[in-house]
């Protein structure tokens, strides 16, 4: 089941991504949106804008996503 989130256009949201898999990398992206990485493994980082985040097993990261696209369904 794909999680569904209601967001308001123009707002910025903080997502905490955690890869709880044992042996697999996790690729995370939201169609037509950029992510700004602001923290990795409990260490603040220089902001990095990207369209996909790759997490190694056990890794955590915080990303900001701005809902700046027209209303719709994004995967």
KOLPA-166085 format. One record per residue (C-alpha): residue number from 1; residue in three letters; x negated, y, z. Coordinates in pm, whole numbers, plus 50000, padded with zeros to 5 digits. Last residue first. Example, Ala and Ser with C-alpha at 12.3 -4.5 7.8 and 13.67 -1.06 7.14 Angstrom:
// KOLPA-166085
[2,'SER',[48633,49894,50714]]
[1,'ALA',[48770,49550,50780]]
This chain:
// KOLPA-166085
[75,'UNK',[49550,50919,49347]]
[74,'UNK',[49732,51248,49291]]
[73,'UNK',[50109,51286,49274]]
[72,'UNK',[50231,51633,49189]]
[71,'UNK',[50240,51994,49298]]
[70,'UNK',[50001,52220,49109]]
[69,'UNK',[49635,52203,49212]]
[68,'UNK',[49460,52393,49490]]
[67,'UNK',[49508,52150,49778]]
[66,'UNK',[49159,52213,49915]]
[65,'UNK',[48976,51906,50039]]
[64,'UNK',[48719,51920,50316]]
[63,'UNK',[48508,51614,50390]]
[62,'UNK',[48391,51449,50709]]
[61,'UNK',[48166,51143,50690]]
[60,'UNK',[48127,50804,50851]]
[59,'UNK',[47898,50512,50764]]
[58,'UNK',[47952,50159,50893]]
[57,'UNK',[47904,49999,50550]]
[56,'UNK',[47773,50259,50303]]
[55,'UNK',[48001,50542,50198]]
[54,'UNK',[48019,50689,49848]]
[53,'UNK',[48198,51022,49802]]
[52,'UNK',[48345,51135,49468]]
[51,'UNK',[48424,51474,49310]]
[50,'UNK',[48140,51663,49476]]
[49,'UNK',[48074,51985,49668]]
[48,'UNK',[47796,51970,49925]]
[47,'UNK',[47810,52188,50238]]
[46,'UNK',[47480,52180,50428]]
[45,'UNK',[47515,51901,50678]]
[44,'UNK',[47658,51856,51026]]
[43,'UNK',[47539,51532,51183]]
[42,'UNK',[47782,51276,51329]]
[41,'UNK',[47714,51018,51053]]
[40,'UNK',[47766,51265,50770]]
[39,'UNK',[47924,51609,50803]]
[38,'UNK',[48038,51891,50571]]
[37,'UNK',[48105,51711,50241]]
[36,'UNK',[48321,51930,50015]]
[35,'UNK',[48561,51728,49800]]
[34,'UNK',[48676,51834,49455]]
[33,'UNK',[49020,51757,49319]]
[32,'UNK',[49155,51631,48984]]
[31,'UNK',[49214,51278,49117]]
[30,'UNK',[49123,51231,49483]]
[29,'UNK',[48800,51040,49544]]
[28,'UNK',[48655,50776,49776]]
[27,'UNK',[48409,50498,49693]]
[26,'UNK',[48346,50250,49974]]
[25,'UNK',[48037,50028,49972]]
[24,'UNK',[48088,49667,50069]]
[23,'UNK',[47933,49423,50314]]
[22,'UNK',[48099,49473,50651]]
[21,'UNK',[48381,49713,50569]]
[20,'UNK',[48470,49977,50830]]
[19,'UNK',[48380,50266,50601]]
[18,'UNK',[48505,50574,50785]]
[17,'UNK',[48626,50893,50618]]
[16,'UNK',[48736,51187,50831]]
[15,'UNK',[48947,51421,50617]]
[14,'UNK',[48970,51795,50681]]
[13,'UNK',[49244,51977,50491]]
[12,'UNK',[49242,52314,50313]]
[11,'UNK',[49571,52486,50233]]
[10,'UNK',[49662,52649,49902]]
[9,'UNK',[49938,52405,49811]]
[8,'UNK',[50094,52234,50109]]
[7,'UNK',[50023,51868,50177]]
[6,'UNK',[50242,51562,50228]]
[5,'UNK',[50027,51252,50255]]
[4,'UNK',[50095,50910,50101]]
[3,'UNK',[49891,50601,50183]]
[2,'UNK',[49867,50343,49904]]
[1,'UNK',[50000,50000,50000]]
